[in-house]
Amino acid sequence: MRDLELPGRSPVHAPQGMACTSHPLSSQAAIDVLKAGGNAIDAAVAAVAVQGVVEPGSTGIGGDCFCLYAPQGAAHNIVAFNGSAKAAAGYNTAWFADQGITSIEQQTPHSVTVPSALDAWDRLVRDHGRMPLGEVLQPAIGYARDGYPISSRVHVDFADCAALMSGDENVASAYMPGGKSPEVGQMLRLPALAKTLQTVADEGRDAFYKGEIAQHIVDYLQSRGGVHTMEDFAAVEGIYTNPISTEFRGHTVWECPPNGQGVIALLLLNIMSGFTPDGSGPITEERIHAELEACRLAYRARNVYLADPAYAAVPVEELLSEEFADRMRSAIDPAKAGEPPVDVDLPRHNDTVYVTVVDKDRNACSLINTLFMGFGSGLMDPHTGVLLHCRGMGFSLDPESPNRIEGGKRPLHTIIPGMVTKGDKVVMPFGVMGGHYQSFGHMQFLTGMFDYGLDVQEAMDRPRFMVDPFDGEVEMEETVPKEIRERLKAKGHRIVKPNKPVGGSQAIWIDWDEGVLTGGSDPRKDGCAIGY
């Protein structure tokens, strides 16, 4: 329990249902859906659709999505859904070489993989929800049509992306009224997006993938030099997959399988399971050093092995083996920092939203949705108001890379919903936003709870840090005491201050004996946990 004399948040407790998101309007929309008779899937999709309107730099209908869902909280029946986007059929490394393109830049049509979030929302609601998609989308339609106020963190994200938004007249017209990013409390309306969402509500998901909406987006991308076709949009179809797991401190932790990096979160837990907490808390020189070195090693493995398993062999079983974790743990020198990671052909990014909802029947939903980087590709068809993501930047243009771009292929993905079970019950859906940080963030959040006894809110509030997987620098929040930072520097860690607070997170703990839900929401974002 936190010190009540200090600033901070307490966890939220409620008996019936709960929603935790990174925006209060999104959390409230989810609760409204639950009270109207919807279940956790309906509420989560309603929430994330709202966030695509009110937190547009992070997510939207033009992005992609992953989900873990446990009907009635049953551990044996966890559903994993991969709603990540594929490259247009006309793309491959030879095409880029012929065009003289040596990297996939953000504000180009080549970074746009075919948006798949809406397909995921539709499939999840049809298969597991109680409400029609059109009803679930109504809160988002209302905010897009009637307007919403810009909140504090959203204002910061808008300002950070002002140069990108200015690079496309359509984006600038919609999101920079008066030629500048909006101020805190300023109302913003998105009529074109409202019309698109209402069309989907009236006509169904095919209106987006086979109708005029798709045609407008395809025409726009082709006008910018993209090779996207109507056939690419018509072929969009997310897939159910088998979740993967590992054991940690008497619990089972579940993740979606590759092409996402959930396997690396599990690997990190396996490595850290060999370190015995000494009772001093998670913010000590010794513990931070061990976590940073585990990060260095696990992300090297990620960069070597992770790709779309439909196109490359990903050794999941080996990565999750006890022997692999032992080898990595034995490579950690307690006295000094390791070498910088090998060069990787991946972009930095940190813009995603995570939603978790548990309903009165204890259906548990863990859902994550993204545009990849702030405001995605910075490209938007003016007729539809759909901001297009830039997930194609996750591909490599190296023909020898397992993560090389190929038509119909999904890139290495960073967004990962999580879930924890104990015995035959789900005890916590959870997630951590923040781009490449997410795997490491899952480990930090769970070890905070299970190694150090922090509650769901305290585990989010703790100082964050990670090794940059590109240059080996350690991004460390300044809430880590200065004397600890200095001792870590003496071990060879190159510590820098992050440009923004590191990541964001949400979680709901389910107490089956008391019938109580306990939720937390990251203070680094605008959101909140709401229950009833």
N, C-alpha and C positions, 0 to 999 in steps of 0.2 A: 504494500500500500504506500502511496506517495506521501510525502510530508505536506500536510494540508496548509501549512503556513507559507509554502512556496508557490509561485505561479505554476500552473500546469492544468492538465485535464484528469479527471477521474474517469474510470471505465463507466460505461452505461449498462444498467441492469434492467431487464424486463422479462415478463413471463410468457408472452404470446409470440410475438414476432420481432425481428430486428433487421435493419439495413445499415450498412456502413459503406460510405463512398467518400470521394474527395471533394464533393460539393454539396452543400446543404439542400439545395433545390432537388438534387438527384436523390439524396437519401429520403427526403419527404415524399417524392413521387413514388418511390418504392413502397413506403409505408401506406400511402393512399391506395395503391394497387392491392396490397395485402388485405387492407380493411374492406376493399370492395369485393373480395372473394378470390383474388388471384393467389397463386402460390409463389414459391421462391424464384422459379424461373421467370414467370411473368413479371415479377417485381424487379428482378435483376435486369431484364431486357428494357423495361420501362426506364430504369435508372440510367443505364448506359446510353440509351437514346437521348435522354435529357442532357447528359454530359456532352454528347456530341454537339449540342446547341450552346450550352452555357460554359463549357470548357473546350472550345473548338480547337485550340492549339494542340490539345493532347489526344483527341479521339474524334470519331465521327463515322457516319454511314459510308464514307469513302475509305475506311481502313479495314482492319482484320481483327480476329477474335479467337480466343481459346476459352474452354470452359471445363470445369469438373463439377459434376452434379451427383448428389447422393439422395435418391428417393427415400423419404422417411428416415434419413440418417443412417441407412444400413451400410456397414463397412464392406460387405461382400458385393455390393451392387453399385459401385461408383462408376459413373459414366464419364468418359473423356471425349471431348469434341474438339477437332482441329479445324478451325475456320480461318486458317491463314491463306494468304493469297498466292497465286501462281504467276509466273512470268508469262507474258503474251507469247503465243506459239512462234512468232517470227523472230524471237530473240535467241541468240547463242553467242559464244565467244567469237566465232568467226565473223558474225555480223558486225560486232563492235570493232574488230580489227580492220575489216573492210572500210568502215566509216572513219577510221583513224581515231576512235574514241578509246582512251586508255583508262578511264575511270567513270563510274556512274555517278554523276553529280546530282545534288538534291533537286534543284529547280529545273528539271528536264523531264520530258515524258518518259524517258528510259528508266527512271526510278520508280515509275508507277506500275506496280503489279496489280492485277485485276481485283478490284475491291471485293472482299468476301464477307465482311462483317454482317451485312444484312441477310445474306443467305444463312449464316450461323444463327442469327436471332430468330429468323423464320422457322428454321428446322427445330431448334430447341423448344420454341413455344408450341409448335405443332405436335411434337413428340412427347413433351413433358409438362406443358402448361395447361391452364384452365381457361384462358381468355384468348380471343382471336388477336392476331398481331395488330390489326387496325385499332383495337381498343387500347392495347398496350402502348402504342405510339402516341396516343392523344396528349399526354403531358408534354412531350417534346414538341409536338406540333403547336401547342398553345404558346410555349415560350418562344419558339421561332417566329410565330405570327405576331404575337402581342408584345414581345420584348422581354428582356431580363436585365437586371443590373450587373455590371461588371464587379466581381469580387476582388479581394486584395491580391491573392496569388495569381489569379487569372490576369489581372492588370500587369503584373511583373512579366508573365509569359508573353503577353501581347507586345509589351515594350521591347523585350529581348528579340522578338521576331519582326520588328518593324521594317528592317531592311529587306528581309525575304518577302514580306507582304507587299512591299512597294514594287517588287519585281514583277508582279502580275496585276494588271489593271483590274481584273475581275475580283481578285482577293482584296486589293486595296479598296475598291469601291464598297465591298460588303463589310469589311472589318476595320477600316480606318476612316470613319466619318469625319469630314472636314480635313482629311489628309493626314491625320495622326491617330496613333493608337488611343483607344478610349480610356477615360479616367475611372478611378474607383467610384462606383455608384452610378455611373452613366448608363442609361438604358441603350440596348442594342437590339435591333430587329433584323431578322433574316427571312424576308418574304419568299425568296426563291427556294430556299431550303424547306420552308414550311409547305410550299406547294408540292415539292417532291415527296416529302414525308406523307402528305395527305393523299397523294396519288398512290403511293405504296399501300397506305391504309385502306383505300377504296378498292384497289385492283390486285393487291397481293405482290409478292416478291418478284414475280415475272415482269412486272411493270418496270422494275429496275434493271433486270438482266436481259430482257428480250424486247422491250418496248421503246418508246420515245426517249426515256431517260437514258438508256444505254446508248441509243443512237447519238444523242447530243454529246455524251461524254466521249464516245469513240471519235466523232467528227472533230471535237476539240483537240483530243490528243494527237490525232493524225495531222491536224493543222499545225501542231508544234513539232512534228517530225517523228511521232511515235508510230509503232507498227501494230497497235491494238486493233482488233476487229470485233464485229458483232458476235462472231463465232467464239471468240475468247470469253466474252461476257456470258453467252448462253451456256458455256461449258462449266461455269462456276458451280462447284458442289463440295461442301465441307464433308469431313469424314469422321465417323466414330472410331476411336482407337482404344487399345487397352492401356490403362494407366500403369505406370511403373512405381516402384516403392522401395523403401529401405526402412530398417528398424533403428530407432534412436531413443534411448532412455525410456524404454518400455512403451513407446508409441510407434505406430507405423505412419510414415510420411509419404504422401502420394503426389505424383506429378504427372503431367502429360508427357508422352514419349517424344523423341526427336521427330520433327525438325526443331523443336524448342529446346531451350537449355536447362529444362528441369532436371535432366540427368546429372548436370553439373552441381545443382543444389544438393542432390542426394549424395554425390561423391564428396562434397564438402562436409556434409554431416558425417559420412563414414570416416573421413580423415579426423574430424574433431572428436569423434567418439573415443579416440585413443588418448585424449588429453583429459586428465582428471581435474575438475574445478577445485581450487584451493580455498574457497570461501571468501576470497578477497573482492569478488565482484568481477564483472566483465571488462572494466576499464582499468587494466593494469598493464605495465610494460610487457610482462611475460605473455599474457593472454593475447594482447593486440598483436605482438610479434608473431605468435603462432598462427593466428587467423590470417594475417597478411601473407605469410609464407604459404599457407594452404591455398589462399587465393591465387598466388602466383602460379603454383603448380597445377591447380585444377583448371584454370583458364587456358594454360598452355595445352592441356589435353582437349579442351573444348575447341580451340582453334585448329587443332590437327584433325579431329575426328568428326565434329558435328556437321551434319548436312541433312538433306531430305533423304530418308531411308528408302524411298522409292527409286532413287537414282544413285545412291552410294551406300556401301556397307558401313553401318554405324555400330561399333562393338559395345552395345549397351550392357550386356551381361559382364563383359570384362571390366568396363568402367565402374560397375557397381559391385565388383567382387571384393572380398576382404583382402585378398592378396594385393590388388591394385592400390587400395587405400593404405595398406601397410607400407608398400614401396614409396608412396608419396610422403607419408608421414616420416619415414626414416630419412628422407632427403632434406628435411628441415633442420637447419643449423640453429640452435637456440641462441647463438652468440652474434650472428650477423645475417643481414638480408641477402637473399639470393640474387641471381642475375636477372636483368630485365627480361620480359617475355619476348619470344620471337616475334618478328614482324608479322602483322596481320593486315589483311585487306578488308577491313570493316570500318564503317563510320562510327563516330561517337554519337550518342543520342540519349535522351532521357525523358521522353514525352509519351505517357501512357496513362490510362485510368484503370483502376481495379475496383470491383464491386463485389461485396458479399452480402447474401441475404439468407436468413433462416426463418421459416414460417412456423405457424402453430402446430403443424403436423411433423415438424422437424425435417422437412425437405431442406437440404443445404446446398446452396449454389455458390460457386467460386468462379468468377468470370472476369476476364481481362480483355481490354480493347485498346487499339492504338492507331495512330497515324505515323508512327515510328519516330520522326523528328518533329520539332515544334512547327505546327501548321503543315506538316507533311511535306509534300513536294512544293508547296507554295503555288500550286496550280488549281484553278477552279473553273469548270464550265459555267458560264453566266446564266444559262437557261435553268440549270438544275440546282445551283448553289452548293454542289457537292465538292468539298475540299478533298483532294486526292492524296493518298498517303505516298510515301517514298520507300516502301519496304524493299524495293529492288536494290537499294543501296547495300542490303545485306548480302548480295551475291559477290562472288569473286569473278574477275575477268581473266584469271589465270586458267588456261585450258587443262592444267594438271590438278587443279584444286577439286576436292570432292564437293565443294560448295560453289563450283562454277555455274554461271547462268546458263540455263537451257529452257527452251519453251515448255510450258506446262509444269515447271519445277517450282517447289517452294524453297525460299532461302533459309539459311540459318536464322532462327528466330529467338528473340530475347524475352518475349513476354510469357510468363508462366504462372497460372493459377496454382494454388496449393491446397492441400487438405490433410488433416491429421485424424487418425482413428486410434481407438484403444479398445481392444477386444472386438466386439461385433458392432460398435457404434462409432459414428463420426463425432469427434469432440471439438473440431475447429476447422472451418474453412478460413483460409487466410491468403493474403497476397501482398507482394511488395513491388511497387513501381520503381522506375529509375533505370531503364535501358540495361546496359551490361551489368549494372549493380545487382540485378534481381536475383540471380543464383546465390551470390554472396549474401544478399539481404535476407533471403530465406534462412540461410544458416544462422546469421546474426540474430534474427528475430526468434527462432526456435531455441537456440542455445541460451538466449537471454531468459526465456521462460523455463526451460527444462534443466539447464545447468545452474541457473542463479535465482530461480524462484520469482522472477519478475511477473507481474500480471500483464494482460494483453496491452494495456496502455503504456505501462513502464517499459515494456520490451520495444515499443515503437519510439519512445521518447529518448532512449539511450543514444549517446553520441555515435555517429557513423563514420566509416572510413572504408576505403578499398584500394587495391592496387590497380592503377590504370592499365587495362590489358593491351595498350598500345606502346607506351614508353616507360612503364615501370614506376612512374611517380605515384605517390600515395596521396590520394585526395582524402583529407581528414578534417572533419568539422572542428571548429575551435572550442567546442565544449569539452573536448579531450584536454585535461589539464596540461599546461605548458611544460611542466617538469617531465611529464611522461613523453610528450612530443620530443623534447630535447634528448631524452635517453634513447628513444627510437631512432632519431637522427644519428646518434653516435654508433648505432648498429648498422648504419648504411641505408636507412630508409630515407628517400627523398620526398619529404612531406610538403604538400602545397595546400592552400585553402581552396575548396571547391568554388566554382562560379555561382552555384546555387546550393541550397540545402540538399543533401543527398537523398533522393528517392521520396517515397511516400508509402503508406501501408494501411491496410484495414484487416480486421479479424473479428470473429465471433466465437466465443467459447461456449459450449453447450454442457450445462450441468444436468445430466439426465436424472439424478437422484432428487434434486431440488426443483427441477422443472424451470430453471432460470437460464436466460441467455445473457452473456456479458460481452459487450463490444468495445472496440477501440478504434480510433481513427487518427491518422498521423497529423501532428501539429504543423508539419512542414507544408501542408496543403490547407485549403479553405474548408474541407469537409467535416463530417461529424457522423457519429453513430446515433441512430434514433431507434427506440423500441417502444412497444406498447403492451 
